[in-house]
């Protein structure tokens, strides 16, 4: 993934979790995309406005066992997840 919107540069470090990524950013190793739930609680970080452009897209699958898929409570949860993601609420 290239850093939006300008690209360029290279990855100086690679991590696989948000906490380590946050520590790298706080240590001044560079900049990164962080989950808002993590970055919003951290002093010294600021959101960057990219003009409303979608920076990341991810395909999400929901699965339900065939024996319980027809149950109202399972259908309700799956419908809620689909509606929440479709509205961009998360």
C-alpha positions as CSV (number, residue, x, y, z in Angstrom):
1,X,0.0,0.0,0.0
2,X,1.3,3.5,-0.8
3,X,0.9,6.3,1.5
4,X,-2.0,8.4,0.3
5,X,-2.2,10.7,-1.6
6,X,1.4,11.3,-2.6
7,X,3.1,7.9,-2.3
8,X,6.8,7.6,-2.5
9,X,9.2,6.5,0.3
10,X,9.6,3.1,1.7
11,X,8.6,1.1,4.8
12,X,11.3,1.4,7.5
13,X,9.6,-1.0,9.8
14,X,6.9,-3.6,9.5
15,X,4.5,-4.6,12.3
16,X,1.4,-6.6,12.5
17,X,-0.7,-4.9,15.2
18,X,-2.0,-1.4,15.9
19,X,-0.3,-1.0,19.3
20,X,3.2,-1.6,17.8
21,X,2.4,0.7,14.9
22,X,1.3,3.4,17.3
23,X,4.5,3.0,19.3
24,X,6.6,3.4,16.1
25,X,4.7,6.5,15.1
26,X,5.1,8.0,18.6
27,X,8.9,7.2,18.5
28,X,9.1,9.2,15.3
29,X,9.9,6.4,12.9
30,X,7.4,7.7,10.4
31,X,3.7,8.2,9.6
32,X,1.0,5.6,9.3
33,X,-2.7,4.9,8.9
34,X,-4.0,4.0,12.4
35,X,-7.4,2.9,13.5
36,X,-9.3,6.0,14.7
37,X,-10.2,4.2,17.9
38,X,-6.5,4.0,18.8
39,X,-5.3,7.3,17.4
40,X,-8.1,9.5,18.7
41,X,-7.2,8.5,22.3
42,X,-3.5,9.4,21.8
43,X,-2.2,12.9,22.5
44,X,0.1,14.4,19.9
45,X,-1.6,12.8,16.9
46,X,-3.8,14.5,14.4
47,X,-6.1,13.3,11.6
48,X,-5.2,14.2,8.1
49,X,-7.9,15.3,5.7
50,X,-7.7,13.4,2.4
51,X,-10.8,15.1,0.9
52,X,-13.2,12.3,1.7
53,X,-11.3,9.8,-0.5
54,X,-11.6,6.2,0.6
55,X,-8.1,5.2,1.7
56,X,-8.7,1.6,2.3
57,X,-11.3,-0.9,1.2
58,X,-11.7,-4.4,2.6
59,X,-14.0,-7.3,1.8
60,X,-15.7,-8.7,4.8
61,X,-17.5,-12.1,4.8
62,X,-20.0,-13.2,7.4
63,X,-20.7,-16.9,7.9
64,X,-23.4,-18.8,9.7
65,X,-23.7,-22.5,10.2
66,X,-26.5,-23.9,7.9
67,X,-28.3,-25.3,11.0
68,X,-28.8,-21.9,12.6
69,X,-28.8,-19.5,9.6
70,X,-32.6,-19.5,9.5
71,X,-33.0,-18.5,13.2
72,X,-34.4,-15.0,13.6
73,X,-31.7,-13.9,16.0
74,X,-28.9,-15.0,13.7
75,X,-30.6,-13.4,10.7
76,X,-31.1,-10.2,12.7
77,X,-27.4,-10.0,13.6
78,X,-26.3,-10.6,10.0
79,X,-28.7,-8.0,8.7
80,X,-27.5,-5.5,11.3
81,X,-23.8,-6.1,10.3
82,X,-24.6,-5.7,6.6
83,X,-26.6,-2.4,7.2
84,X,-23.9,-1.0,9.5
85,X,-21.1,-1.7,7.1
86,X,-23.2,-0.5,4.1
87,X,-23.8,2.9,5.8
88,X,-20.1,3.4,6.6
89,X,-20.8,3.6,10.3
90,X,-17.6,1.7,11.2
